[in-house]
Amino acid sequence: MSQKLKLKISEKMYEEALKIIPGAIAGIRRPYNFVPGQYPIYFDHAKGGRVTDVDGNEYIDMLCAYGPIIIGHREEEIDNAVIEQIRNKGFCFSLTQPVQNTLAQKLIELIPSAEMAVFVKTGSDATSVAIRVARANTERTKVIRCGYHGWHDWCVEVKGGIPKKLWEDVYEFHYNHLEELEDLMKQHGDQTAAIIITPVGHPLADKVQMPAPGFLEGVRALADKYGTVLIFDEIRSGFRYDMGGAQKVFGVTPDLSVFGKAMANGYPIGAVVGKEKFMKVLADKVFLSSTFFPNSLEQVAALKTIEILERDNILEKIREKGELFGKRLREIVKKVPYDVEVSGIPLMPFITFNRDADNLYKKLRPGFYTELIRRGVFLQPFHHGYVAYRHTNEDIMYAADMVEESFGELKKYI
């Protein structure tokens, strides 16, 4: 029988934060995105594939900071490279340090769509720069999107504080539904600056999807037909599916791409890469500047992360761990008497409860994730997880065993 976690310190900190920070915590990390009252709210420290909350509870971290932790927490080789930069050179200057050129050249070497590159801090920065580049190139306004692309005005799902005119030219289609994109392009194609899509489908709170045969190729063909810039949002898939991104795996090359998350193993960096004929507007026609975009620490971390990923064949080893986890999950789910689905195997595992007429899933989902967190496995009910290199095979098998145990406890929730 599982016991409710002791979360007294976490909950006290949360109550204090509510008085001084709106919502206490930013967005996706707020308690309602987990199981309120059952999950920790504050972490204290982490190492490798494990994380410990402020109450001392330890978890196998399979959310990986929502994706950036590709190798593991507190990787000494990466952190030491950053510390050396701080101590010996510094990182925030009025001019740019040479490491920027080295990192840009490395991305160009690895990523099929990359002939030029620029660096920003976040994924939202990167997608917004890419949209600006597309609009400047085409001198069109409309954007057709598929997937989550960040929190900026043009794409955020929650519209509070955003005038309609800032997003009324943005249209949405669903992943693997090429006919929806075809219809939108028939209506708006000659006015559409960009099609932006996540090459791996990860809709909000829904199962992870791989491209159906011909889907990405069809998106590419429609962009070409209407003279529209095709952007791949590889913030999650980049440096995880392949060193060249999912575009290299699927063999479809966009005009522009955005990368982030796993690129620097937790250090804040985003990149916009693309073909020279599109990127060159950033030299004069499109303004891009920030006090902190050129800071070198994240660039140093990215170079060292990429070096380790290549040198130690990390992505293949992560894939093997993910396959091990996925094989076991599929075996477990076959025996479960509920409408449950496993997706995103091997790299972005997600256990979802399908909607049913009686809304039973609304009890099953929080019940399952309550049982799982009590057993020391940190996953999120509304977001797919990740596999990191520092997850041991023992971690993986323990997590799978705890998934099985948690399913076994669901009767008491209904």
SULLINHU-V986612 format. One record per backbone hydrogen bond with DSSP energy under -1.0 kcal/mol. NH is the residue of the N-H (numbers start at 1). CO is the residue of the C=O. E is the energy in kcal/mol with one decimal. If there is no record, write none. Layout:
nh:NH co:CO e:E
nh:NH co:CO e:E
This chain:
nh:11 co:7 e:-2.7
nh:12 co:8 e:-2.0
nh:13 co:9 e:-2.5
nh:14 co:10 e:-2.0
nh:15 co:11 e:-2.2
nh:16 co:12 e:-2.1
nh:17 co:13 e:-2.5
nh:18 co:14 e:-2.1
nh:19 co:16 e:-1.0
nh:20 co:17 e:-1.3
nh:21 co:17 e:-2.9
nh:24 co:21 e:-2.8
nh:25 co:23 e:-1.9
nh:29 co:26 e:-2.0
nh:30 co:27 e:-2.1
nh:33 co:30 e:-2.1
nh:34 co:31 e:-2.3
nh:38 co:35 e:-2.5
nh:39 co:35 e:-1.4
nh:44 co:52 e:-3.1
nh:45 co:52 e:-1.7
nh:47 co:50 e:-2.3
nh:48 co:73 e:-2.1
nh:50 co:47 e:-2.0
nh:51 co:59 e:-2.2
nh:52 co:45 e:-3.5
nh:53 co:57 e:-2.6
nh:54 co:42 e:-1.8
nh:56 co:53 e:-2.0
nh:59 co:51 e:-2.8
nh:60 co:376 e:-2.7
nh:61 co:49 e:-2.3
nh:62 co:60 e:-1.2
nh:62 co:378 e:-1.6
nh:66 co:63 e:-1.2
nh:67 co:64 e:-1.0
nh:69 co:64 e:-1.8
nh:70 co:68 e:-1.5
nh:73 co:48 e:-2.8
nh:79 co:75 e:-2.9
nh:80 co:76 e:-2.9
nh:81 co:77 e:-1.3
nh:82 co:78 e:-1.8
nh:83 co:79 e:-2.8
nh:84 co:80 e:-2.5
nh:85 co:81 e:-1.6
nh:86 co:82 e:-2.3
nh:87 co:83 e:-2.8
nh:88 co:84 e:-2.7
nh:89 co:85 e:-2.0
nh:90 co:85 e:-3.0
nh:100 co:97 e:-1.7
nh:101 co:98 e:-1.1
nh:102 co:98 e:-1.4
nh:103 co:99 e:-2.5
nh:104 co:100 e:-2.4
nh:105 co:101 e:-2.5
nh:106 co:102 e:-1.7
nh:107 co:103 e:-2.2
nh:108 co:104 e:-2.2
nh:109 co:105 e:-1.8
nh:110 co:106 e:-1.6
nh:111 co:107 e:-2.8
nh:114 co:111 e:-1.7
nh:115 co:274 e:-2.6
nh:116 co:274 e:-1.6
nh:118 co:272 e:-2.1
nh:120 co:270 e:-2.9
nh:126 co:122 e:-2.0
nh:127 co:123 e:-2.7
nh:128 co:124 e:-2.0
nh:129 co:125 e:-2.3
nh:130 co:126 e:-2.4
nh:131 co:127 e:-2.1
nh:132 co:128 e:-2.0
nh:133 co:129 e:-2.6
nh:134 co:130 e:-2.3
nh:135 co:131 e:-2.5
nh:136 co:132 e:-2.2
nh:137 co:133 e:-2.1
nh:138 co:134 e:-2.2
nh:139 co:135 e:-2.1
nh:142 co:191 e:-1.9
nh:143 co:169 e:-2.4
nh:144 co:194 e:-2.6
nh:145 co:171 e:-3.2
nh:146 co:196 e:-1.6
nh:155 co:152 e:-1.7
nh:156 co:152 e:-2.2
nh:162 co:159 e:-2.1
nh:166 co:163 e:-2.0
nh:167 co:164 e:-1.9
nh:168 co:164 e:-1.7
nh:170 co:167 e:-1.7
nh:171 co:143 e:-2.8
nh:173 co:145 e:-2.3
nh:177 co:174 e:-1.9
nh:181 co:177 e:-1.1
nh:182 co:178 e:-2.5
nh:183 co:179 e:-2.1
nh:184 co:180 e:-2.1
nh:185 co:181 e:-2.7
nh:186 co:182 e:-2.0
nh:187 co:183 e:-1.6
nh:188 co:184 e:-2.9
nh:189 co:185 e:-2.5
nh:191 co:188 e:-2.5
nh:192 co:189 e:-1.3
nh:193 co:142 e:-3.0
nh:194 co:142 e:-1.2
nh:195 co:229 e:-2.4
nh:196 co:144 e:-2.5
nh:197 co:231 e:-2.2
nh:198 co:146 e:-1.6
nh:201 co:209 e:-2.2
nh:206 co:203 e:-1.9
nh:209 co:201 e:-3.1
nh:215 co:212 e:-2.5
nh:218 co:214 e:-2.2
nh:219 co:215 e:-2.1
nh:220 co:216 e:-2.4
nh:221 co:217 e:-2.2
nh:222 co:218 e:-2.1
nh:223 co:219 e:-2.1
nh:224 co:220 e:-2.1
nh:225 co:221 e:-2.4
nh:226 co:222 e:-1.8
nh:228 co:223 e:-2.8
nh:229 co:193 e:-2.4
nh:231 co:195 e:-3.1
nh:232 co:256 e:-2.2
nh:233 co:197 e:-2.6
nh:234 co:232 e:-1.1
nh:234 co:258 e:-1.8
nh:238 co:234 e:-2.5
nh:239 co:242 e:-1.1
nh:240 co:237 e:-1.5
nh:241 co:237 e:-2.5
nh:245 co:242 e:-1.9
nh:249 co:245 e:-1.1
nh:250 co:246 e:-2.9
nh:251 co:247 e:-1.2
nh:252 co:247 e:-1.0
nh:255 co:230 e:-2.1
nh:256 co:230 e:-2.1
nh:257 co:273 e:-3.0
nh:258 co:232 e:-2.0
nh:259 co:271 e:-2.5
nh:263 co:260 e:-2.5
nh:264 co:261 e:-1.3
nh:267 co:264 e:-1.5
nh:270 co:120 e:-1.9
nh:271 co:259 e:-2.6
nh:272 co:118 e:-2.4
nh:273 co:257 e:-2.8
nh:274 co:116 e:-1.8
nh:275 co:255 e:-2.2
nh:278 co:275 e:-1.6
nh:279 co:275 e:-2.5
nh:280 co:276 e:-2.2
nh:281 co:278 e:-1.1
nh:282 co:279 e:-2.4
nh:283 co:280 e:-1.8
nh:286 co:281 e:-2.8
nh:295 co:292 e:-1.5
nh:296 co:91 e:-1.5
nh:300 co:296 e:-2.8
nh:301 co:297 e:-2.5
nh:302 co:298 e:-2.4
nh:303 co:299 e:-2.4
nh:304 co:300 e:-2.3
nh:305 co:301 e:-2.7
nh:306 co:302 e:-2.8
nh:307 co:303 e:-2.3
nh:308 co:304 e:-2.3
nh:309 co:305 e:-2.8
nh:310 co:306 e:-2.4
nh:311 co:307 e:-2.9
nh:312 co:308 e:-2.5
nh:314 co:309 e:-1.5
nh:317 co:313 e:-1.5
nh:318 co:314 e:-2.5
nh:319 co:315 e:-2.3
nh:320 co:316 e:-1.9
nh:321 co:317 e:-1.9
nh:322 co:318 e:-2.7
nh:323 co:319 e:-2.4
nh:324 co:320 e:-2.0
nh:325 co:321 e:-2.3
nh:326 co:322 e:-2.8
nh:327 co:323 e:-2.6
nh:328 co:324 e:-1.6
nh:329 co:325 e:-2.5
nh:330 co:326 e:-2.5
nh:331 co:327 e:-1.6
nh:332 co:328 e:-2.1
nh:333 co:329 e:-2.8
nh:334 co:330 e:-1.5
nh:335 co:332 e:-1.3
nh:336 co:333 e:-1.2
nh:340 co:338 e:-1.7
nh:341 co:352 e:-2.7
nh:343 co:350 e:-2.3
nh:348 co:344 e:-3.2
nh:350 co:343 e:-2.1
nh:352 co:341 e:-2.6
nh:354 co:339 e:-2.2
nh:359 co:356 e:-1.9
nh:362 co:359 e:-1.1
nh:363 co:360 e:-2.0
nh:364 co:360 e:-2.3
nh:365 co:361 e:-2.5
nh:367 co:363 e:-1.6
nh:368 co:364 e:-2.9
nh:369 co:365 e:-2.3
nh:370 co:366 e:-1.9
nh:371 co:367 e:-2.2
nh:372 co:368 e:-2.1
nh:373 co:369 e:-2.1
nh:374 co:370 e:-1.8
nh:376 co:373 e:-1.7
nh:377 co:372 e:-1.8
nh:378 co:60 e:-2.5
nh:385 co:349 e:-3.8
nh:386 co:62 e:-2.5
nh:387 co:347 e:-1.0
nh:389 co:70 e:-1.9
nh:390 co:71 e:-2.4
nh:391 co:388 e:-1.3
nh:396 co:392 e:-2.4
nh:397 co:393 e:-2.5
nh:398 co:394 e:-2.5
nh:399 co:395 e:-2.8
nh:400 co:396 e:-2.1
nh:401 co:397 e:-2.5
nh:402 co:398 e:-2.5
nh:403 co:399 e:-1.7
nh:404 co:400 e:-2.0
nh:405 co:401 e:-2.4
nh:406 co:402 e:-2.4
nh:407 co:403 e:-2.2
nh:408 co:404 e:-1.6
nh:410 co:407 e:-1.4
nh:412 co:409 e:-1.1
nh:413 co:410 e:-1.7
nh:414 co:411 e:-1.3
